[in-house]
Amino acid sequence: MLDSAVKNQALLAMAAALEAKTPKILQANFLDRQRARQNKLSAALLDRLTLNEKRVQAMAEGLRALTKLPDPNNRVLEKIRRPNGLRIEKISVPLGVIATIYEARPNVTADAAGLCFKAGSASLLRGGSDAAESNKIIAATLRQALQARGLPPDIIQNIESADRHAVGELLNLREYIDLLIPRGGAGLIQKVVRESSIPVIETGTGNCHVYVDESARLKKALNIALNAKLSRPSVCNAAETLLVHEKIAAKFLPQILQAYQKAGVKIHGCVKTRKYNPAVLPATPEDYAREYLDLEIAVKVVADIDEALEHIYRYGTKHSEAIVTENKQNAEKFLQKVDAAAALVNASTRFVDGGEFGFGCEIGISTQKLHARGPMGLRELMSYKYFVHGKGQIRK
Amino acid sequence: MLDSAVKNQALLAMAAALEAKTPKILQANFLDRQRARQNKLSAALLDRLTLNEKRVQAMAEGLRALTKLPDPNNRVLEKIRRPNGLRIEKISVPLGVIATIYEARPNVTADAAGLCFKAGSASLLRGGSDAAESNKIIAATLRQALQARGLPPDIIQNIESADRHAVGELLNLREYIDLLIPRGGAGLIQKVVRESSIPVIETGTGNCHVYVDESARLKKALNIALNAKLSRPSVCNAAETLLVHEKIAAKFLPQILQAYQKAGVKIHGCVKTRKYNPAVLPATPEDYAREYLDLEIAVKVVADIDEALEHIYRYGTKHSEAIVTENKQNAEKFLQKVDAAAALVNASTRFVDGGEFGFGCEIGISTQKLHARGPMGLRELMSYKYFVHGKGQIRK
């Protein structure tokens, strides 16, 4: 196990190495983008693939930020003293080897490698093939920085094989890999979940709702509904459906629909919603189920909080769900009943994030219930182990 | 979510119902055993299958014991206060639906159902087909007790289909099942791990070692080595290999080998071990890898603690590993370096157990690193959820 200071020095060295290699990284990224354009990659995906000086700088800063966080390893999580004199300690330990499979976003290569390294684990990285050249040089740079400090470079490994079967094989190396984190679209995640025998943590599918209750303050509701949709539509904690109590609909809907329209949001609404604005398109069940990740939203009028909860139960992805209400009982009911990683009262869904929760970083937001739920920071990348201290005790 | 008192009353009702139904349960069990004998089930498996009045009583007592344990649900695990005024609480919540697949041990039907019920989860039970009649009546009895108290009986479900494909289908109901726990032999566990898309927790394979260090006190070492092997050879936390530092071998080995022999233990030893006792059989690598679960053990002389750690790394199953030593540095080294759910200093491996750890019960001992490691009690059967309390906060 590496000492905390050794890890932090190495992270600083990795950051400096990325900065020093910026020209080569941008050159490799240029080749990726050239090929990606030939492959007709969409503008949004091209943007995610694109690196520039500022983005390389941001990767380096991400690594530096990790050095400020407490070491999650070797912490005493619990002490138990037994009547027979046994002293039991529950101690945090690294998971071991963490594999991350992600789309063509080269910044994830540095992020995931850094997080796993700080958490004491080795990382296996498999990014989207459109970013192959970028990932190769970024991983090589990080590995060189490790080696220059006398550390084994193989604790960061980029899987370069262009062969798609490589992923299939990876998914079954249970003996060697302790955790597999798929980051990306629902298709990738489902494939990994179906095919992997390695424990997987599902992250990032967020069909999040904002429910505006009868008693909501108008101003709060407007702020939250706008912020949840508009502050960054492409991320998983952005709202995708707005649910409105029918008794507040006449006051609230005209304002919010107009505000959305003004911001260029395409709106799919139920019959009642459409009465308040002729530009609203009719909403289908598919519209309620979609994670738009874009300037697009579904809006539905509901009879009460129970209908809101039912709707969320049917269409939600167990990510983040918000209620706007001044009614304490309804707030409590919503918190208790909604089945999601995070339930929010009078706050934007956009706060469900490792940084905003004070974790300092995150590798993703888990939407499953095992091991970790919600934002996963360093602590959520750890396992634990029991130390049992005896004086010769035997069991009767 | 059921109230704690409601759950405890129901558990008492289930216990009473099992006792009241004892004659019918024994009748069903008689049919199972009749068929099992025709199917040439081994004596050991027949014993595990067998119920009698005392064993039914023990199942009932197990359910009653659960009522004494604190409710693991709705506990505040952590409170976070953010600079923007957001109050975040991390709250324990049930996993949802827990499926348990196990061999022909009808007592597991009541145990697993009771544990999951107390943990707030529904249970799906699939026991070995040799115990089909017993499982059917036990599950029906528990369900009737729930129904009589106005609770939905379907929160305990026994999968009765004799069709082996039923398990295959179960393994892929990821949408409906939150956790799958295979209990039983390595074959069953590996099948489940390979085929399931549902999160699995591996339990119970224990190739556990006792390492007697150079500085060990002879008496402690003898007690621990005997207890770890003999107190209950058929369970996963029993020792399967004894490792002995070469400098203590001449003093320790003659005594322990004789003691094992006297107790009827079959011994597989390395060349050095065999010098101390002519009855010791030569040990092969397969002998070091085997989980005997019987009066049988492998014994090896090692040069030092490092060779002991290497041996454990190669052959261990990450369950429970013990060192007997008076050397504090070696104790610390062993605790830190050995890759197992539990590392013990001067104590028998047999203590790695939910009851002995003070958890009050256990559904198994996890040998994987994700979610829960080591003994799994009620707390390890829970998930969590974040409650975020705001006053209208939006994200910049």
Interface residues (C-beta under 8 A of the other chain):
Chain A: M1 I80 R82 L86 I88 L95 G96 R174 D178 L179 V193 R194 S197 P199 V200 I201 R217 K219 K220 N223 I224 L226 N227 S231 L335 Q336 A340 A341 A342 A343 L344 V345 N346 A347 S348 R350 F351 V352 E356 F357 G358 Q368 K369 L370 H371 R373 G374 S383 Y384 K385 Y386 F387 V388 H389 G390 K391 G392 Q393 I394 R395 K396
Chain B: M1 I80 R82 L86 I88 L95 G96 R174 D178 L179 V193 R194 S197 P199 V200 I201 R217 K219 K220 N223 I224 L226 N227 S231 L335 Q336 A340 A341 A342 A343 L344 V345 N346 A347 S348 R350 F351 V352 E356 F357 G358 Q368 K369 L370 H371 R373 G374 S383 Y384 K385 Y386 F387 V388 H389 G390 K391 G392 Q393 I394 R395 K396
